[in-house]
């Protein structure tokens, strides 16, 4: 897992394993490994746990589904007024 920031090159790596959420020492071990093995950006603060806690997967799924709505909140209304069907 410590090499994921090199492969994906994300600004933030979100750790969703249950053990990481409950055990702070596991989270610190993951951060230390990332600093040791990452070649792109060795930054401990890039590895975070979700603010949603153990319900991270349902929240993530909801985020994906709601993304079009948040991206263009009135887009569906405009399409309906123009007579086209919603996508």
C-alpha positions as CSV (number, residue, x, y, z in Angstrom):
1,X,0.0,0.0,0.0
2,X,2.9,2.3,0.6
3,X,3.7,2.3,-3.1
4,X,0.2,3.4,-4.2
5,X,1.1,7.1,-4.2
6,X,3.9,6.4,-6.7
7,X,1.6,4.4,-9.0
8,X,-1.5,6.7,-8.8
9,X,0.3,9.9,-7.9
10,X,-2.7,11.3,-6.0
11,X,-2.6,14.4,-3.8
12,X,-4.3,12.4,-1.1
13,X,-4.5,8.7,-0.5
14,X,-7.6,7.7,1.4
15,X,-7.2,4.6,3.5
16,X,-10.6,2.8,4.0
17,X,-9.5,-0.4,5.7
18,X,-11.4,-1.0,8.9
19,X,-8.2,-1.7,10.9
20,X,-6.8,1.7,9.8
21,X,-9.9,3.5,11.1
22,X,-9.9,1.8,14.5
23,X,-6.2,1.4,15.2
24,X,-4.1,4.6,15.2
25,X,-0.8,2.7,15.3
26,X,-1.8,0.9,12.0
27,X,-2.3,4.3,10.4
28,X,1.0,5.6,11.6
29,X,2.8,2.4,10.4
30,X,1.2,3.0,6.9
31,X,2.3,6.6,6.9
32,X,5.9,5.7,7.9
33,X,6.0,3.1,5.2
34,X,4.9,5.6,2.6
35,X,7.6,8.0,3.7
36,X,10.2,5.3,3.4
37,X,9.1,3.7,0.1
38,X,7.5,6.5,-1.9
39,X,9.7,8.1,-4.6
40,X,7.3,10.8,-6.0
41,X,6.2,12.7,-2.9
42,X,7.0,11.3,0.6
43,X,4.5,13.3,2.7
44,X,2.9,11.7,5.8
45,X,-0.1,14.0,5.6
46,X,-1.2,12.6,2.2
47,X,-2.4,9.4,3.8
48,X,-5.7,10.1,5.6
49,X,-8.7,8.2,6.9
50,X,-12.2,9.1,5.7
51,X,-14.3,11.5,7.8
52,X,-17.3,9.2,7.2
53,X,-15.8,6.6,9.4
54,X,-16.8,2.9,8.8
55,X,-19.5,4.0,6.4
56,X,-17.0,5.2,3.8
57,X,-18.1,2.9,1.0
58,X,-21.8,3.9,1.0
59,X,-20.8,7.5,1.2
60,X,-18.3,7.1,-1.7
61,X,-21.0,5.4,-3.8
62,X,-23.4,8.2,-3.1
63,X,-20.8,10.8,-4.1
64,X,-20.4,9.2,-7.5
65,X,-24.1,9.1,-8.1
66,X,-24.6,12.6,-7.0
67,X,-21.6,14.1,-8.9
68,X,-23.7,15.0,-12.0
69,X,-26.2,16.8,-9.8
70,X,-23.6,18.7,-7.9
71,X,-21.7,19.5,-11.1
72,X,-24.7,21.1,-12.8
73,X,-27.6,21.4,-10.3
74,X,-30.0,23.0,-12.8
75,X,-28.9,20.9,-15.9
76,X,-31.7,18.4,-15.5
77,X,-34.3,21.2,-15.3
78,X,-32.9,22.9,-18.4
79,X,-33.1,19.6,-20.4
80,X,-36.7,19.0,-19.3
81,X,-37.7,22.4,-20.3
82,X,-36.1,21.9,-23.7
83,X,-38.1,18.7,-24.1
84,X,-35.2,16.2,-24.0
85,X,-35.2,13.2,-21.8
86,X,-32.9,13.1,-18.7
87,X,-29.7,11.3,-19.3
